[in-house]
């Protein structure tokens, strides 16, 4: 069986932090609106966050494919899929984009948190924390995926430094 060919076109590492920042922006907006009722504004920001999050995958995989080759990009994609938190958001994005959307329940005062899996309702506070956890994990993967070229500090390494805050 022929290995799957990745069709990610991104080549510029400096575009990766733009998507990380976009994810953080929408996550902040979700946090700011999670206590409001009705909950529809959180859902709008969630939808935007999920699109930015999935675009982040595409950019990261494209850059790795361009800089290191398809085998490394496939290995990275397996890493992303194998992490429960990271892949959960991909599945949630698929539910949002290709299904009937994500159900978010406003918790009653006596409510219990739900197990996180697509298809089940989610509480806004727990949802934003779940998104934040997965994004942090992706940021760690970005830091670990330094792509040196010709023994010089590459743009990707500068991006990783920026994400580290150095």
C-alpha positions in Angstrom: 0.0 0.0 0.0 1.4 3.4 -1.0 1.9 5.9 1.9 -0.5 8.8 2.1 0.8 11.9 0.4 0.4 15.1 2.3 -1.0 18.0 0.3 0.0 20.9 2.6 1.3 23.8 0.6 2.7 26.1 3.4 6.4 26.8 3.1 7.0 29.9 5.3 7.7 29.2 8.9 7.1 32.9 9.9 3.4 32.3 9.1 3.0 29.7 11.8 3.0 32.2 14.8 0.3 34.2 13.0 -2.1 31.3 13.3 -1.0 30.7 16.9 -1.8 34.3 17.7 -5.1 34.0 15.8 -6.0 31.0 17.9 -5.1 32.8 21.1 -7.2 35.8 20.1 -10.4 33.7 19.5 -9.7 31.8 22.7 -9.5 35.1 24.6 -12.8 36.1 23.0 -14.4 32.7 24.1 -13.2 33.4 27.6 -14.6 36.9 27.6 -18.0 35.7 26.5 -18.4 32.3 28.2 -20.5 33.6 31.1 -23.0 35.4 28.8 -26.4 34.0 27.9 -27.3 33.2 25.2 -24.2 31.3 24.4 -24.2 31.9 20.7 -21.3 34.4 20.7 -19.1 31.7 22.3 -20.1 29.4 19.5 -19.1 31.9 16.9 -15.7 32.4 18.5 -15.3 28.6 18.9 -16.0 28.2 15.2 -13.3 30.8 14.3 -10.9 29.2 16.8 -11.4 25.8 15.3 -10.7 27.0 11.8 -7.6 28.8 12.9 -6.5 25.8 14.9 -6.9 23.5 11.9 -5.1 26.0 9.6 -2.2 25.9 12.1 -1.9 22.2 11.5 -1.8 22.8 7.8 0.9 25.4 8.0 3.0 23.4 10.4 2.8 20.2 8.3 3.4 22.1 5.1 6.6 23.8 6.5 7.9 20.5 7.8 7.2 18.8 4.5 8.9 21.6 2.6 11.9 21.8 4.9 12.4 18.2 6.0 10.4 16.1 3.6 7.2 14.0 3.4 8.4 11.3 5.8 8.9 13.9 8.6 5.6 15.6 7.9 3.8 12.2 8.0 5.5 11.4 11.4 4.5 14.9 12.7 0.9 14.3 11.5 0.9 10.9 13.4 2.1 12.8 16.5 -0.7 15.3 16.2 -3.3 12.5 15.7 -1.9 10.4 18.6 -2.3 13.1 21.2 -5.8 12.8 22.7 -6.2 16.5 23.4 -4.8 17.8 20.1 -6.8 15.3 18.0 -10.0 15.9 20.0 -10.0 19.5 18.7 -9.5 18.3 15.1 -12.6 16.0 15.6 -14.5 18.9 17.1 -13.6 21.1 14.2 -14.9 18.4 11.8 -18.1 18.2 13.7 -18.4 22.0 13.5 -17.6 22.3 9.8 -19.0 19.1 8.4 -21.7 18.2 10.9 -24.5 20.0 12.8 -22.1 22.0 14.9 -21.0 21.7 18.5 -23.5 21.6 21.3 -22.6 23.8 24.3 -24.7 23.5 27.4 -25.1 26.3 29.9 -24.4 24.6 33.2 -27.0 24.5 35.9 -25.8 25.5 39.3 -25.7 21.8 40.2 -24.3 20.6 36.9 -21.4 18.1 36.6 -18.7 18.4 34.0 -19.1 16.2 31.0 -16.6 13.8 29.4 -15.0 15.5 26.4 -15.8 13.8 23.2 -17.3 15.1 20.0 -21.1 14.6 19.9 -21.5 15.4 23.5 -22.5 18.8 24.9 -19.8 20.9 26.5 -19.7 23.6 29.2 -18.1 26.9 28.1 -15.5 27.1 30.9 -14.3 23.5 30.3 -14.4 24.0 26.6 -12.0 27.0 26.6 -9.6 25.1 29.0 -9.7 22.1 26.7 -8.9 24.3 23.7 -6.1 26.1 25.6 -4.5 22.7 26.6 -4.5 21.4 23.1 -3.0 24.7 21.7 -0.2 24.6 24.4 0.6 21.1 23.3 0.8 22.2 19.6 3.0 25.1 20.6 5.4 22.6 22.3 5.5 20.5 19.1 6.3 23.7 17.1 9.2 24.5 19.5 10.5 20.9 19.1 10.3 21.0 15.2 13.2 23.4 14.6 14.2 23.2 11.0 17.9 24.2 10.5 19.0 24.9 6.9 22.6 25.5 5.9 24.0 26.0 9.4 22.3 29.3 9.8 19.6 30.5 12.1 16.5 30.0 10.1 13.2 31.9 10.2 11.7 28.9 11.8 14.1 29.0 14.7 13.4 32.7 15.1 9.7 31.8 15.2 10.4 29.2 17.9 12.3 31.9 19.9 9.4 34.2 19.5 7.0 31.6 20.9 9.3 31.0 23.8 9.3 34.7 24.5 13.1 35.1 24.0 
